[in-house]
């Protein structure tokens, strides 16, 4: 069964705040400064869609946003968000099933890749990557392990919970940073949050 966050749509944001406080939000908002006016943006796995309102605070108009989310209940919440005068196209499907044009200036993947096995990460990464223009910006936020014992405990508990509730396939964190490096992306800006457990990175496609 494919991963689907329908079961957690009603409590997802609340649960994240209980565990991480404002860290998940701050880590994603940090990257929005790297969006240029008039950008064509692809968001994959946007969850409940609060990121659309945060983007509108930075750019209230002029953006074209393609918003892909597999969970129908998450999508319903996202469609109620105020994106100001930005144009948003909502696609309720798994990203690997979505034909993508290769004209995006910015790709945003918030806590997407920790859902996948290493093998599927590579396939989905390449599918998304083809849609980004040369010199385009990829804004990625995800978890990482830096050797602190509590990170391993929290990650293991989190993955187990979402495997049971949302049927994610991952049993461990895939090598996300190495995937970007392997595919020739250059880090332009980077910042860690929540005791280095969360890493937000702006990559540029070479």
C-alpha positions as CSV (number, residue, x, y, z in Angstrom):
1,X,0.0,0.0,0.0
2,X,1.4,3.4,-1.0
3,X,2.0,6.0,1.7
4,X,-0.9,8.3,2.2
5,X,-1.4,11.0,5.0
6,X,-5.2,11.0,4.9
7,X,-5.3,9.4,8.3
8,X,-3.2,12.1,9.8
9,X,-4.6,15.2,8.1
10,X,-6.8,16.3,11.0
11,X,-4.0,16.2,13.6
12,X,-0.8,16.4,11.6
13,X,0.0,20.1,12.2
14,X,-1.0,19.9,15.9
15,X,1.2,16.8,16.4
16,X,4.2,18.5,14.8
17,X,3.9,21.5,17.1
18,X,3.7,19.3,20.2
19,X,6.9,17.4,19.2
20,X,8.9,20.1,17.4
21,X,7.4,23.4,18.5
22,X,7.8,25.9,15.7
23,X,10.9,24.2,14.3
24,X,9.2,22.5,11.3
25,X,7.5,25.8,10.3
26,X,10.7,28.0,10.8
27,X,12.8,25.5,8.9
28,X,10.6,25.8,5.8
29,X,9.9,29.5,6.1
30,X,13.7,30.2,6.2
31,X,14.0,28.9,2.6
32,X,11.3,31.2,1.2
33,X,13.7,34.1,0.9
34,X,15.3,32.4,-2.0
35,X,12.2,32.5,-4.2
36,X,12.6,35.2,-6.9
37,X,9.6,37.4,-8.0
38,X,7.6,35.9,-10.9
39,X,8.9,32.3,-10.3
40,X,7.3,29.2,-11.6
41,X,7.2,26.9,-8.5
42,X,6.6,23.2,-7.9
43,X,5.7,22.1,-4.4
44,X,5.7,18.4,-3.7
45,X,4.1,17.0,-0.6
46,X,2.9,20.3,0.9
47,X,0.7,18.7,3.5
48,X,-2.0,20.9,4.9
49,X,-0.9,23.8,2.7
50,X,0.1,26.4,5.3
51,X,3.2,27.0,3.2
52,X,1.1,28.7,0.6
53,X,0.1,31.4,3.0
54,X,3.7,31.9,4.1
55,X,4.8,32.2,0.5
56,X,2.1,34.8,-0.1
57,X,3.6,36.9,2.8
58,X,6.9,37.0,0.8
59,X,5.3,37.4,-2.7
60,X,1.6,38.3,-2.7
61,X,1.3,38.0,-6.5
62,X,3.2,37.0,-9.7
63,X,3.9,33.4,-8.8
64,X,2.7,30.4,-10.6
65,X,2.6,27.4,-8.2
66,X,1.9,23.8,-9.0
67,X,1.0,22.0,-5.8
68,X,1.2,18.2,-5.7
69,X,-0.1,16.3,-2.7
70,X,-1.1,12.6,-2.7
71,X,-3.5,12.8,0.3
72,X,-7.0,14.0,-0.7
73,X,-7.8,15.2,2.9
74,X,-4.5,17.2,3.0
75,X,-5.4,18.6,-0.4
76,X,-8.9,19.8,0.8
77,X,-7.2,21.7,3.6
78,X,-4.6,23.2,1.2
79,X,-7.3,24.4,-1.2
80,X,-8.8,26.5,1.6
81,X,-5.5,28.4,2.1
82,X,-5.1,32.1,1.1
83,X,-2.4,32.2,-1.6
84,X,-3.2,35.9,-2.2
85,X,-3.0,36.7,-5.9
86,X,-0.6,33.9,-6.8
87,X,-1.9,31.3,-9.3
88,X,-2.1,27.8,-7.8
89,X,-2.8,24.6,-9.6
90,X,-3.6,21.7,-7.3
91,X,-2.8,18.1,-8.3
92,X,-4.0,15.4,-6.0
93,X,-1.8,12.5,-6.9
94,X,1.6,10.9,-6.1
95,X,4.4,12.9,-7.7
96,X,5.7,9.9,-9.6
97,X,2.4,9.7,-11.5
98,X,2.4,13.4,-12.5
99,X,3.8,14.4,-15.9
100,X,5.9,17.4,-15.3
101,X,7.0,20.2,-17.6
102,X,10.7,21.1,-17.4
103,X,10.1,24.8,-16.8
104,X,10.2,25.3,-13.0
105,X,12.4,27.9,-11.5
106,X,11.9,26.6,-8.0
107,X,11.2,23.2,-6.5
108,X,10.1,22.9,-2.9
109,X,10.2,19.5,-1.1
110,X,9.3,19.8,2.6
111,X,9.9,16.6,4.5
112,X,9.2,14.5,1.4
113,X,12.2,12.2,0.9
114,X,12.2,10.7,4.4
115,X,9.1,8.7,3.3
116,X,11.0,6.6,0.8
117,X,13.4,3.8,0.6
118,X,16.8,4.5,-0.9
119,X,15.8,2.9,-4.2
120,X,12.5,4.9,-4.6
121,X,14.2,8.1,-3.5
122,X,16.5,7.9,-6.5
123,X,13.7,7.4,-8.9
124,X,11.5,10.1,-7.5
125,X,14.4,12.5,-7.1
126,X,15.3,12.2,-10.8
127,X,11.6,12.5,-11.9
128,X,11.3,15.8,-10.0
129,X,14.8,17.0,-11.0
130,X,14.0,16.8,-14.7
131,X,11.3,19.5,-14.2
132,X,13.8,22.1,-12.8
133,X,15.4,24.5,-15.2
134,X,19.3,24.6,-15.3
135,X,20.4,27.0,-12.6
136,X,17.0,26.5,-10.9
137,X,16.7,26.5,-7.1
138,X,15.7,23.4,-5.2
139,X,14.5,24.1,-1.6
140,X,14.6,21.0,0.5
141,X,13.9,20.5,4.2
142,X,14.2,17.2,5.9
143,X,15.6,15.3,8.9
144,X,19.2,14.2,9.3
145,X,21.2,12.3,11.9
146,X,24.3,14.0,13.3
147,X,25.2,11.3,15.9
148,X,23.1,12.5,18.8
149,X,21.4,9.6,20.6
150,X,18.0,11.3,20.9
151,X,17.8,11.9,17.2
152,X,17.9,8.2,16.5
153,X,15.3,7.5,19.1
154,X,13.0,10.2,17.8
155,X,13.5,9.2,14.2
156,X,12.8,5.5,14.9
157,X,9.6,6.4,16.8
158,X,8.5,8.8,14.1
159,X,9.0,6.4,11.2
160,X,7.3,3.5,13.1
161,X,4.3,5.7,13.8
162,X,3.9,6.9,10.2
163,X,4.4,3.4,8.9
164,X,1.5,2.2,11.0
165,X,-0.8,5.2,10.5
166,X,0.1,6.3,6.9
167,X,1.8,3.3,5.5
168,X,5.1,5.0,4.6
169,X,7.7,2.6,3.2
170,X,10.8,4.0,4.9
171,X,12.3,2.1,7.8
172,X,15.4,4.3,8.0
173,X,16.4,7.7,6.7
174,X,17.7,7.6,3.1
175,X,20.9,9.4,2.1
176,X,19.2,12.6,1.0
177,X,22.2,15.0,1.0
178,X,24.3,12.5,-0.9
179,X,21.5,12.2,-3.5
180,X,21.7,15.9,-4.2
181,X,25.5,15.8,-4.4
182,X,25.5,12.7,-6.7
183,X,23.2,14.5,-9.1
184,X,25.3,17.6,-9.3
185,X,23.4,20.1,-7.2
186,X,25.4,22.9,-5.4
187,X,24.5,24.1,-1.9
188,X,24.0,27.8,-1.9
189,X,22.6,28.3,1.6
190,X,22.0,25.9,4.5
191,X,20.7,26.1,8.1
192,X,19.9,23.6,10.8
193,X,17.1,23.6,13.3
194,X,16.0,21.6,16.4
195,X,19.4,20.6,17.6
196,X,20.7,19.9,14.1
197,X,18.0,17.3,13.5
198,X,16.3,19.3,10.8
199,X,18.3,20.7,7.8
200,X,17.0,23.3,5.4
201,X,19.1,23.7,2.2
202,X,18.9,25.8,-0.9
203,X,20.4,23.9,-3.8
204,X,21.2,25.2,-7.3
205,X,20.9,22.9,-10.3
206,X,24.2,22.9,-12.3
